């Protein structure tokens, strides 16, 4: 477990499928994420669970839990490049009643510290949809800098949206 003040990060368990599927099927939660919103059956998602719980490869995913041990979201490091010591980060808070309380921000700080102190990574990159103002604000407040933009990169609710590229040396 990776412990903070408000939250802790733990490995994904197969039994987490119920709320992971609930979050995956929530348009508001998933529309801005890389894979986009696509309703998925729990049967289909069960086929992915082995890769979701595997932390031996180039992706490290964790469930975010509050101090009452309730799962509230997911954070991960993706596409880890062991030569260049870089990766990408992804995050969402799926439990809407816990959004806006700083849990996402603390989760990012925890996984950044883990990436630096245990994985020897030096830089974290991310993509964020420009229209996702709360996420853009959070990433800026955590010290991520804009390094570029893809115009009309993501198709969301009938429109193409710009994607901002950000990075942070940790």
C-alpha positions as CSV (number, residue, x, y, z in Angstrom):
1,X,0.0,0.0,0.0
2,X,1.1,3.6,-0.7
3,X,-0.3,5.7,2.1
4,X,-1.1,9.4,2.2
5,X,-3.1,11.6,4.6
6,X,-6.5,11.5,2.9
7,X,-6.1,8.4,0.6
8,X,-4.0,5.3,0.0
9,X,-3.3,3.5,-3.2
10,X,-3.6,-0.3,-3.3
11,X,-3.2,-2.9,-6.1
12,X,-6.3,-3.8,-8.1
13,X,-8.1,-6.9,-7.0
14,X,-10.4,-9.1,-9.2
15,X,-13.3,-8.3,-6.8
16,X,-12.9,-4.6,-7.7
17,X,-14.7,-5.4,-11.0
18,X,-18.1,-4.3,-9.7
19,X,-17.2,-0.6,-9.1
20,X,-14.7,-0.5,-12.0
21,X,-17.5,-1.5,-14.3
22,X,-19.8,1.0,-12.8
23,X,-17.3,3.8,-13.3
24,X,-16.4,2.6,-16.8
25,X,-20.1,2.8,-17.8
26,X,-20.5,6.4,-16.4
27,X,-20.3,8.8,-19.3
28,X,-19.4,11.8,-17.2
29,X,-16.4,9.9,-15.7
30,X,-15.1,8.4,-18.9
31,X,-15.8,10.9,-21.7
32,X,-12.5,12.7,-21.3
33,X,-10.3,9.7,-20.7
34,X,-8.0,8.3,-23.3
35,X,-10.2,5.3,-24.3
36,X,-13.3,7.5,-24.3
37,X,-16.7,6.5,-23.2
38,X,-18.0,3.2,-24.4
39,X,-20.5,1.2,-22.3
40,X,-18.9,-2.2,-21.4
41,X,-20.5,-5.3,-19.9
42,X,-19.0,-6.7,-16.8
43,X,-18.4,-10.0,-18.7
44,X,-16.2,-8.1,-21.2
45,X,-14.4,-6.2,-18.5
46,X,-13.7,-9.5,-16.7
47,X,-11.5,-10.5,-19.7
48,X,-9.3,-7.4,-19.0
49,X,-8.9,-7.9,-15.3
50,X,-5.8,-10.0,-15.5
51,X,-4.0,-7.3,-17.3
52,X,-5.4,-4.6,-15.0
53,X,-4.1,-6.3,-11.9
54,X,-0.7,-7.2,-13.4
55,X,1.9,-4.8,-12.0
56,X,5.0,-6.7,-13.4
57,X,5.0,-5.0,-16.8
58,X,5.1,-1.4,-18.1
59,X,1.8,-0.3,-16.5
60,X,1.2,0.1,-12.8
61,X,-2.5,0.6,-11.8
62,X,-3.8,1.3,-8.3
63,X,-7.2,1.7,-6.7
64,X,-7.5,4.9,-4.8
65,X,-9.2,4.4,-1.4
66,X,-10.3,6.9,1.2
67,X,-9.5,6.6,4.9
68,X,-12.7,4.6,5.4
69,X,-11.3,1.9,3.0
70,X,-13.8,2.8,0.3
71,X,-12.6,2.6,-3.3
72,X,-13.1,6.0,-5.0
73,X,-11.0,5.9,-8.2
74,X,-8.0,4.7,-10.0
75,X,-4.5,6.1,-10.8
76,X,-1.8,4.5,-12.9
77,X,1.5,4.9,-14.5
78,X,1.5,3.7,-18.2
79,X,3.9,3.1,-21.0
80,X,6.9,3.0,-18.6
81,X,10.1,3.3,-20.6
82,X,12.8,1.7,-18.5
83,X,15.6,3.1,-20.8
84,X,14.5,6.7,-20.9
85,X,13.0,6.6,-17.3
86,X,9.7,8.1,-18.5
87,X,6.0,7.2,-18.3
88,X,2.5,8.5,-18.6
89,X,0.0,9.1,-15.8
90,X,-3.7,8.6,-15.7
91,X,-6.3,9.3,-13.0
92,X,-10.0,9.4,-12.4
93,X,-12.2,9.7,-9.3
94,X,-15.1,7.5,-10.1
95,X,-17.0,8.1,-6.9
96,X,-18.7,11.4,-7.6
97,X,-19.5,12.1,-4.0
98,X,-15.7,12.3,-3.3
99,X,-14.8,14.6,-6.2
100,X,-13.4,18.0,-5.4
101,X,-11.9,17.0,-2.1
102,X,-8.3,16.9,-3.1
103,X,-8.2,13.1,-3.3
104,X,-7.0,13.1,-6.9
105,X,-4.3,15.6,-6.2
106,X,-3.0,13.6,-3.3
107,X,-3.1,10.4,-5.3
108,X,-1.0,12.0,-8.0
109,X,1.6,13.1,-5.5
110,X,1.7,9.6,-4.0
111,X,2.2,7.9,-7.3
112,X,4.8,10.5,-8.4
113,X,6.8,9.8,-5.2
114,X,6.5,6.0,-5.8
115,X,7.7,6.5,-9.4
116,X,10.7,8.5,-8.3
117,X,11.7,6.6,-5.2
118,X,10.9,3.0,-6.2
119,X,10.9,2.9,-10.0
120,X,13.7,5.4,-10.6
121,X,11.6,7.3,-13.1
122,X,12.5,10.9,-13.9
123,X,9.6,12.3,-16.0
124,X,5.9,11.9,-16.2
125,X,3.8,12.9,-19.2
126,X,0.1,13.2,-19.7
127,X,-2.6,14.2,-22.2
128,X,-5.6,16.2,-21.1
129,X,-8.6,17.4,-23.1
130,X,-8.5,21.2,-23.2
131,X,-12.2,21.5,-22.3
132,X,-11.6,19.5,-19.1
133,X,-11.0,22.6,-17.0
134,X,-10.9,20.9,-13.6
135,X,-8.3,18.4,-14.7
136,X,-6.2,21.0,-16.6
137,X,-6.2,23.2,-13.4
138,X,-5.2,20.2,-11.2
139,X,-2.3,19.2,-13.5
140,X,-1.0,22.8,-13.6
141,X,-1.3,23.1,-9.8
142,X,0.8,19.9,-9.5
143,X,3.6,21.4,-11.5
144,X,2.9,19.9,-14.9
145,X,3.8,22.2,-17.8
146,X,2.1,22.4,-21.2
147,X,4.5,21.3,-23.9
148,X,2.2,21.1,-26.9
149,X,-1.3,20.6,-28.3
150,X,-3.0,18.3,-30.7
151,X,-5.8,20.1,-32.5
152,X,-9.2,18.3,-32.9
153,X,-7.6,15.1,-31.5
154,X,-10.5,13.5,-29.5
155,X,-14.1,12.9,-30.6
156,X,-16.4,13.6,-27.6
157,X,-20.2,14.0,-27.8
158,X,-20.2,14.8,-31.5
159,X,-17.3,17.3,-31.5
160,X,-13.5,17.1,-32.0
161,X,-11.6,18.5,-29.0
162,X,-8.1,19.7,-28.6
163,X,-5.7,17.7,-26.5
164,X,-3.0,19.4,-24.4
165,X,0.3,17.6,-23.8
166,X,1.9,18.1,-20.4
167,X,5.0,16.8,-18.6
168,X,6.8,17.1,-15.3
169,X,10.3,16.2,-14.2
170,X,10.0,14.5,-10.8
